[in-house]
Amino acid sequence: MKTRMLSKHTAQRNWVVVDVKDKVLGRAATQIASMLRGKHKPTFTPHADTGDFVVVVNAEKVRLTGSKWQKKEYIHHSMFPGGLKVYTAEQAVARHPTRLVEDAVRRMLPRTNLGRAMMKKLKIYAGAEHPHSAQKPTAVEARDA
């Protein structure tokens, strides 16, 4: 038996819609990251981008457990003296409704050129509408607690 390794040119990519309304952020993000990498397929190839395109809707209605809305902090530094910015999850959703899902998924992917290529296949929308209906995406249920 020979192990067949796919390249990004020979991979079959599908479009998938994931609705994260009232879903726990971390559990949904692991499922989304797995689909972006292609780990749910029998043809998974670790060194090639063979995953699916993922459209995430209702990102602003994602759920955090416990008191993470007030206690979870997102940190950014401008690299200038005194440029540390710290804001809570509540403030992050108010400022950028899709940022929580985007950060959670990005931090679960490889920190390489391959991971950045995978992030380009992720489309996140705050509401229930998305402009990718022409690709005929299939709906996938996000994991719940």
N, C-alpha and C positions, 0 to 999 in steps of 0.2 A: 504494500500500500504506500502510496506517495501522498504527502501532505501538500495540498494545493494552497499556494499563497496568492492572494489577490493583490492587484494594484489599484490605485484610485481610479484608473481608467476602466478596469474590468468590473468594478463593484456595481451591484444593483442597488441604487438608492431610492428609497421611498419617502413620501411626505407623510408626516404624522402630526395630528393635533392633540395636544394634551391640555385639558381644562383643569387648572389648579385651584379653582374656587373651593374654599373651605378644606383644602388639603394641607397637611403639615409640610412646611417648606423643605426640610431636610430629606424626607422620604420621597417627595416628588422630585427633588433635585438629583438624587441618586439614580432614579429611573431615567430622567432626561439625559443625564451624563452618560449612562450606559447605552442609550439609543444613539447618542451622537458618536460614540466610539464604535458602535457596531457590535457590542458584546452580546447582544440578544440574538445574533445570527449565527448559524453554524459555520459560516465562512469568515469568522472574525480573524483579522490579521493585525497583530499588534503594531507593526511598523508602517501601516498604511491607513489612510483615512477612508474607511469603508462603511461608515455609519449612515444613518438616515438624516433627512432634514426634519427638524422638530419645530413646530409652531406652538407656542405657549400662549393661551388666552386666559383672561381674568387674573392677571398677575398681581393686581392691586388687592385682590380678595384672598390672598394666600394666608394661611393660619400659622401662627407661632404658638408654641406651648408655654405654659407657665407665665412668668412675668417678663418674657424676653422682649416684648414691645417696648418696655421702659429700660431694661437692663442691658440688652444686647447693643454693643457699640460698634460702629463702623468708623475706622480711622483713616485719615488721608493726610499726607504731608506735602506741602508745596515745595519742599527743599530750600526754603528761605528761612532765616531765623524767625522763630515764633509762628511758623506756618502750619502748625499742627491743627487739624480740623477733626473734631470728634462729634459724632451725632448718633442718636439712638435709632432703633429700627422704625419707630413712629415717625421721626423726622425724615428718615430716608424715604419712606413710602410717600410722605407728603410732598417731598421735593422731586423724587423720581420714582413713580409707581412700579417700574419694572426692575429697579436696581437690586432688590433683595434676591429675586430669582436669578438674575444674571450673575451676581457675585457668587451665589451658592453653587451654581453649575460650573462657572469658570474655575473655581477653586477645587473642583472634583476632577478636572481634566488635567492632562499632562502639561507641565509648564515649558513647552517646547514649541517649535514651529508647527508641529502636528496638532497640538492643543489649540493654537490660535486658528488654524484652518478649520478645526471642528467647531469653534465658536462662531465662525461665519455661517454655519448651517443652522444656527439657533435664531429663531425669530420670536421675539417676546412682545406681547401686546397687553396693555392694561385692561382693556375692555373685552367684550365677548366677540367683537368683529375683527376679522383679519382679511387682507387682500390676496390671500393665496388659494382661493377657491378654484382657480384654473388648474392648479396642480393636482386636484382631486385627493386631498389628504384624507387618511383614514383616522377615525377617532380612537384614542387609546385612553383607558381609564387610569388616572394617576393613583399611585398607592396611597392608602389612607392609614391612619394610626391604628 
